[in-house]
Amino acid sequence: MVTPARRRSGGRSAVRRTAVGLATTLLATCACTGPAAGEDAHRAPEARTGTPAGRAAPQKTATAAATCADTVYAGMTTAQRVGQLFMGGVAANAPSATDLRTLRTYHVGSVMLTGRSSAGTTATRKIVDNIRKQADTVGGRQVGMIVSTDQEGGQVQVLNGPGFSVIPAALTQGTWSTTTLRSRATTWAKQLKAAGLDLDLAPVADVVPAGLGTRNAPIGRYHREFGYTPAVVTSHSGAFAAGFAAAGVMTTFKHFPGLGQVIGNTDTTANVVDSVTTTSSASLTPFRSGIAAGAPFVMISSAKYTKIDSAHLAVFSPTVINKLLRTQFGFKGVVISDDIGQAVAVRAYTPAQRAVGFLSAGGDMILTVKPSTVPAMAQAVQSRMATDAAFRAKVAASVHRVLTAKANAGRLSCG
């Protein structure tokens, strides 16, 4: 999802740290990645101890979260498990009753607020609280939803109005010191938390070369990049994520393995190809750094990367997801797709093929801003599970990652 006009975009998991620990790691990472001259990112980050007023309590340990996920998983029906693999889009200002009914019927476990709202934090919180009421119950306890949105800044800011800051574009954020960005990102995250959200589908970790600039339709055209070099994007995407972690809000590094080298926008264009990026390109550094620091979610691009896997779009590529992201980069969290509900890049595939293809490639959470595609997708996943043991195992692993992310976010209770 990379079209600001539609307020969508490109992406917590089985993280191994508390929220405070994750923030500290991210802070340390972005402090040593070589930011642009004149920045103060080389300062040692302030020590963070205790649980200051207004900050979420530390998250559960990895073991406790995983154990809780196991308990909830064991009590679920197959349909409920499959539902955890989806994030469905609903209008941020006034969710459609039809869309909500579809998500409820298919046990969809996560929601993305889409479009543009100027309602403010208080009104948004009421909307989110109402959405949460339709979450599934297992063993007498509600399996809480992950609620997300695109709150990058600039032309990609879904939630506005009283209580929400006007966030500048990432290209402007990239001119600030990392200390300043961390501080402001914490403020923005607290605003999302006040509105009831758990996850921001940001930061953009794509590196757009200066020579390409605004000719890069998905990122550069809207100034969504933090800068034009891997060093600046690494330091500032890390600072953004660290600020959010400090406030107890999850983030998503996107759009792996990067949309900086393309011309077309996968939301509105078919056959978007990157013929430059390799598995060792410097443009992957922001992702590698974010993952090393504990990134909870990574979003997969829907472009094709001919020097990595010329046979598949990244979103359907085992080479991109399993070999590069999971194995080479060591990512243990939730792999979320870019929108595969209405993006033009995937229109050659049926909704059923999109869902099964993404999960087969190693993905965990299917993002569709078009809830009407969920029935066909969910049914296809269940059908494949019935006949394919290897696919069933992949689904089980993905559901566990999603449930563990929920437990870490405080959305899963096991008593």
N, C-alpha and C positions, 0 to 999 in steps of 0.2 A: 504494500500500500504506500504509494508515494505521490498521490495527487492531493495537494493542499486543499483544492476546492471541494474535495469530497471528505476532507478531514479524516483521512485514514493514513496508514503508513505501514512502513515496514513492519515485534517482538517481542516465578522464582523457582526454583528448582531444588534439587537435593543439595543445597549448599551446605558447606561444612563449617559454617561459622555462625555466631550470633549476629544480630543486626549491627551491634557495636563493633564486633570483630571484623565484619565485612567492611564497614566504613573505614576502619583503621587500615586494613590491607589496601583498599582502594586509594586511600590518601597517600600511603607510602609509595604505591606504584606510580601515581601520577606525579609525585614529587621527585621522581628520579628518571623521568623519561626524556629529559632534554627539551624543555619548552623553548619557544622562540625567545630571542634576545630581549632583555628588558623585563622578563617576567620573574616573579619571585617563587616559582614552583619548587626551587631547590631548598626552600626552608623546610626544616623538619616539621611535620604536622603536629598540631597540639595533641597532647595526650587526652584521651577521652576515658573518663572513669565514671562509674555509677550510672544512674538513670535520671538525668536532669528532668525537671518539670517540663511537660509538654512532649517528651520523647517517649516512644513506645518502649515497653520493657524489653529486655533482650529476648531473642527468639529461643525456641527450644533447641536443645542440642541436636546434632545430626542423628544420633542414635534414637533419641526420643521421637523425633519427627518421623524417622523411617519406621519405627515400631508402630506409631499411631497410624501411619499410612497402610501398613500391613493389616492392622485390625479393621480399618474401614474397608479396605479392598476385599477382605474375606467376607464381609457382610453384604456386598453389593451383588445385584443381578448383572447379567451380561450387558443389558441395555444401559444400566447405570454406569458401568465401567466405560463403555464406549462413549457415553455422553461426556465423560471427563476429558476426552480428547478434543473437544471443540470449544472454541471461543466465538460466540455469535455477536454480530453488530446490532445495536439498537440506537435509535436517535437519541442524542443526549438531552434534547429539550423536551421531547414528548415521545417516549417509546411506544411503538405500535402494539396494540393489543394482540394483533395477529402474529407479529414477530415474537412477542413474549410467550404466546401460547405454543408456538412451534418449538421454541427453546425448552419450555417446560415439558412438552410431550416427549421430546427426545433427550431429556435429562441433561441438557447442555450445562456444563459445569463452570463456564467462564463467560464473561460478557465484556464487550468493548463499546464504549460510548462513542458514537460517530456524529458527523455533521459539525454544527457549530451552535453553541449555547451561550447566551449572555445572562443566564439565570442567576449566577453566583453560587457560592459554596453552600449556603443554607438550603436553597431550593434544590440544588443538585443532590445534596445529601438525602432529601426526602425521596427523590426519584430512585436513587441507588438503594435506599432501605427497602423500598417497595419491590424492587427487582430481586433483592436478596430473599424475600419471603417465599419465592417459588423454588428455592434450592431443595434438592432431594434430602430425604432423611434416611439414615442407615443406623440401625440399632438404637433408634429413639433419639439420635442426635443429627442435627443438620450438617450436611457436607457443604460448608460455606463456599460461596463463589469467589473467584478472582475477578475483580472489576477493574478494567483498564481504560486508557484513552491515549490519544496522541497529544502530548503536551510538550512539544519541542521548543516552540517559540516562533516568532515571525509569522509567516503565513500558515504554519502548522501548529495551531493552538485551538483545540476543540472547546475547552472550558474557559469562559470569560465571565465578566460581571463582578458584582460586589464580593470581595474576598479573594479574588484571583488577581495576581499581578499581570501586567502586560509584559510578556516575555519577549525580549528581542530575538532576532534570528541567530542561529548558531554562529554564523560568520562574525557577528558582533560579539557574541559570547567569547569567541576565540581570541579576541583582542584584549580581554581582561586577564589579570593574573589568575592563576589557578586557585589561589586562596579566595579571591573575590567570587569566582564562579562556584566554588564549593559552598560558600556561605549563601549565595543567592539561590543555588539549587536546593539547599535545605529548606529555604523559605518556600519555594515553589512546591516542594514535596509535602510540606506541612499543610499547604492549601489543598492539595489533592487528598491528603489523609482526612482533613476536616470535611471534605465532600464525600468521604466514604470509599475512596479508591485505594487499591492495593498496588497497582502496577502502571508504570508509564512505558509506553512503547517508544522509548528513547533511551540512550542517545544515539544519534546517527554517527557511526564510526567509519563512514565511507570517506575516502581521500580523493577529492577531485583535483586533478592537476590544474595549475594556474592557467596553462595554455588552453585548457578546455573550458573552464569557467562556466558561464551561463549556457553554453551549448550543451552541457550535460543536463538533459531535461528533468530527470527525477530529483536531483540534488542541487546542482549548481544554479539552475534557473531560479530556485527559491532561496538561495543562500542558506541551505540546510547543513552545509559542512562547517566544521569548526575552523578549518584552515586548508591550506593547499599542500601541506607536507605531512608525512606520517608522524613526525615528532609533535607537531601542534595538535593534530587530531587525537593522538594517543594521550597527551597530557590533559587535554580539555574534556575529552569523553570520559576519562578516568575521574577528573574532578567533578563532573556532572553526576556521575554514578555514585561517587563517594558522598556527595551532598545529599542525594536521595536516600542512600543507605543509612545515613545518620538520622534521618527522620523516620526510618522504618517503612519506606516505600520502595518496592522493587523496580528495577530498570531492565531494559532490553537493548542489547547491542545489536545494531542492524546496519546494513542488510548483507549478511555474510554470503559470499566472500568479497562483497563490495560492489557498489553501483557507481563508483567514481569514474570509471573508464568508459562508460556507455554513453550513447547519444539519446536513445529512446527511453520512454517512461513505460515500465512494465504494466502500469495500470491502464494505459491507453493505447499501447502499441504492442503488436506481436513481433516475434523474432528479434528481441533485444539481445545483442551479442557483445560480449567482452572478449576480444581476441588478444588481450595484453596480459592479464593477470595470470600468474602461475602460483604454484603452492608455496613458493619461496619469495613472492613479491613483498617489498617493503610496505605496501599498502595494507597488508594483513596485520601489521604490527598493532594497530589499535585493538583489534579483536583478540590477538594473542595476549596483550597486556590486560585487557578487561577480564578475560577468562582466568588468567593467573591470579587476578585480584578477587575472584569469586563471583563473576557475573552470573546472575540467576537465570536469565533468559538470553537466548541468541535467536534472532530472526533470520530466516533464509531468504535470499533473493530468488526471484523468478526468472532471472536472465540466464543465458547460457554462457559458460566459460570454456571456450574451445581448447585452451591450454591446460585445463584441469579435467574436464569431461565433455568431450565434443558430442556425446550421444544423448545427453539429457539436460533439461533445464536444471538449475541447481536445486530447486525445490523437490525434484524427483531423482536426485543423484546420490546413490550410495557413496560414490567417491567423494563428493563434497561433504555430505553429512557424516557418514560413518568413518571414512578413511581420514579426511582432513580435519574436520571439526572435532569429532569424538576421539579419534586415535592420536593423530599428530598433535593437535592442540590440547587434548586432554579435557575437553568440556564434559562435565557431568550433569549439567543442569537441564532445563527444559528447552528443547528446540521447537520454536514456533514458526509456522509458515508466514510469509507475507500473505496478503489477502488472496485466496484462491476461490473466492465466491463469484466475483464479477470482473476480476482483472483480465484485460484483453490478452495478456501474455499466456494464459492457460486455457483460452477458449477452445482450442483445438481438442481439448480433453473434456469428457463428460464430468460432472460433479463426482460421480462414483469413481472414475479413474483418478481424479485429482486426490481424493482422500486416500484411497488405497496406495497410490503411487508415492505419496508423501510419507505415509507411515512405513511402507515397505523399505523406503530409502533410509529410514532411521529417525524420522521426525516424530515429535510427541504431541503437539497441539496444533490443530487445524484452525486457522483464522479465516472466517468468512464474514464479510460485512453484509452478506445477503442471506438471511436466515432461511429463506425458501429453498436453499440448496442443501440444508442440513438433512432432511429426510432421506434423500437419495444417497448422500454421503454416509450417513450412519447405517443405513440398511446394507450398503455395499461392504462396509467394514465388518458387520456381523456375518454377512454371507461368506466373506473370505476367511474369517476366523473359524467357521464351521468346517472348512475343508483343508485348512493349511496350518499345521502345528507350529511351523517356524513363525508364521505371521501372528498366531495367537501369543507366542512368547514375546514378540516385539510389542504387541499391544499391552500385554501385562507389564512389561518394563516401563512403557510410556505412562501408563496410568499411575504406576507407583511414583514416577518422577513428578507428575502433576500433583498427586496427593501429598507428597513430601513438601513440595513448594507451598501448598496450602497450609500444611502444618507449621512450616517455618514462618508463614505470614500470620499465624494466629487464626486461620479460618477453618481449622480442623480440630475438633475436640474429642478426646478419648477418655476424659474423666480423670 
